[in-house]
Amino acid sequence: MKKVILIASILIVITIINSCVREQDERDRFVGTWTGNMSFARSGTEYSTTEIIIKSNTNSAQIIFKNSGRIAITNGNSFVYQDFRASDVISGTYSGTGSIDGNTITEYGLITSDNSLYQGDLGDWSRHLTRQK
């Protein structure tokens, strides 16, 4: 009888501990303030950038780049941007992917033009960001 009570007690404790363990949201690794450089291969232009990344309240896989309004879907340590229009240094439609490794995010993508004078590929862009404390 003592063994049954002991086993039942252990099972109850394990159940309580397991119910208290919170699932890790994979987007947490991306959340924060990031600074770095964005560059454009074709023009050779580079500029400093700051980005605040937050989690979406409506999609459990989505992160939002608050300063630029860009949206990405996460998958583990990587993400894919939803295509976005921008007029940073080069105006056009941007697409791209990124990944995180510790406190560094690296992103790459392509810019296409909507302007009838410059239709098609406007070149590659990349951005390297470091988490701020």
C-alpha positions as CSV (number, residue, x, y, z in Angstrom):
1,M,0.0,0.0,0.0
2,K,2.9,2.4,0.8
3,K,4.4,1.7,-2.6
4,V,1.1,2.6,-4.3
5,I,0.9,5.9,-2.4
6,L,4.5,6.6,-3.2
7,I,4.1,5.9,-6.9
8,A,0.8,7.9,-7.0
9,S,2.6,10.8,-5.2
10,I,5.5,10.8,-7.7
11,L,3.1,10.8,-10.7
12,I,1.1,13.7,-9.2
13,V,4.4,15.7,-8.7
14,I,5.5,14.9,-12.3
15,T,2.1,16.0,-13.7
16,I,2.2,19.3,-11.7
17,I,5.8,20.0,-12.9
18,N,5.0,19.2,-16.5
19,S,1.9,21.4,-16.4
20,C,4.0,24.3,-15.1
21,V,6.6,24.1,-17.9
22,R,5.8,26.8,-20.5
23,E,6.3,26.0,-24.2
24,Q,9.0,28.1,-25.7
25,D,7.9,30.4,-28.5
26,E,10.5,30.1,-31.2
27,R,9.9,33.8,-32.1
28,D,11.4,34.9,-28.8
29,R,14.9,34.5,-30.2
30,F,14.2,37.3,-32.7
31,V,12.4,39.8,-30.4
32,G,14.5,42.8,-29.5
33,T,16.3,45.9,-30.8
34,W,18.8,45.3,-33.5
35,T,21.3,47.5,-35.3
36,G,23.5,47.0,-38.3
37,N,24.0,47.8,-42.0
38,M,21.9,47.3,-45.1
39,S,23.7,47.1,-48.4
40,F,22.7,47.0,-52.1
41,A,25.0,45.0,-54.4
42,R,24.2,46.8,-57.7
43,S,24.7,50.4,-56.4
44,G,27.3,49.6,-53.8
45,T,25.2,51.7,-51.3
46,E,25.3,50.9,-47.6
47,Y,23.6,52.5,-44.7
48,S,23.1,52.0,-41.0
49,T,19.8,50.7,-39.8
50,T,18.0,50.0,-36.5
51,E,15.1,47.6,-36.2
52,I,12.8,46.6,-33.4
53,I,11.4,43.1,-33.8
54,I,8.1,42.1,-32.1
55,K,5.9,39.0,-32.2
56,S,2.6,39.2,-34.1
57,N,-0.5,38.9,-31.9
58,T,-2.5,37.3,-34.8
59,N,-0.1,34.7,-36.2
60,S,2.0,32.4,-34.0
61,A,4.7,32.1,-36.6
62,Q,4.9,35.8,-37.6
63,I,7.4,38.5,-36.5
64,I,7.1,42.2,-37.3
65,F,10.0,44.5,-38.0
66,K,8.4,47.4,-36.3
67,N,10.5,50.3,-37.7
68,S,10.0,49.3,-41.3
69,G,6.7,47.5,-41.1
70,R,8.0,44.4,-42.7
71,I,6.5,41.0,-41.8
72,A,8.2,37.6,-41.8
73,I,7.2,34.0,-41.1
74,T,9.6,32.2,-38.8
75,N,10.6,28.5,-39.0
76,G,13.2,27.6,-36.4
77,N,16.2,29.8,-36.8
78,S,15.2,31.3,-40.1
79,F,12.4,33.4,-41.6
80,V,11.0,34.4,-44.9
81,Y,9.8,37.9,-45.6
82,Q,6.4,38.5,-47.1
83,D,7.1,40.6,-50.2
84,F,7.1,44.3,-49.3
85,R,7.4,47.6,-51.1
86,A,10.1,50.0,-49.9
87,S,11.8,53.1,-51.0
88,D,14.9,52.8,-48.7
89,V,17.7,53.6,-51.1
90,I,16.3,51.7,-54.1
91,S,12.5,51.8,-54.6
92,G,10.8,48.5,-55.5
93,T,9.4,45.3,-54.2
94,Y,11.7,43.4,-51.9
95,S,11.7,39.7,-51.2
96,G,14.1,37.9,-48.9
97,T,15.0,35.4,-46.2
98,G,17.0,35.7,-43.0
99,S,18.5,33.6,-40.2
100,I,19.6,34.1,-36.7
101,D,22.8,32.8,-35.1
102,G,23.0,33.8,-31.5
103,N,23.0,37.6,-31.4
104,T,23.3,38.1,-35.2
105,I,20.7,38.2,-37.9
106,T,21.7,37.9,-41.5
107,E,19.3,38.7,-44.3
108,Y,19.5,38.4,-48.1
109,G,17.0,39.2,-50.9
110,L,16.1,40.6,-54.3
111,I,14.6,43.9,-55.4
112,T,12.4,44.1,-58.4
113,S,11.2,47.3,-60.0
114,D,7.6,48.4,-60.6
115,N,8.8,51.4,-62.6
116,S,8.2,51.0,-66.3
117,L,11.6,52.5,-67.1
118,Y,13.5,50.0,-64.9
119,Q,11.5,46.8,-65.1
120,G,12.8,43.7,-63.7
121,D,15.7,42.9,-61.4
122,L,17.3,45.8,-59.5
123,G,19.8,43.7,-57.7
124,D,20.4,42.0,-54.4
125,W,20.2,43.5,-50.9
126,S,21.6,42.2,-47.7
127,R,21.4,43.2,-44.1
128,H,23.5,42.2,-41.0
129,L,22.1,43.0,-37.6
130,T,23.4,42.6,-34.1
131,R,21.2,42.4,-31.0
132,Q,21.4,45.4,-28.7
133,K,21.4,44.9,-24.9
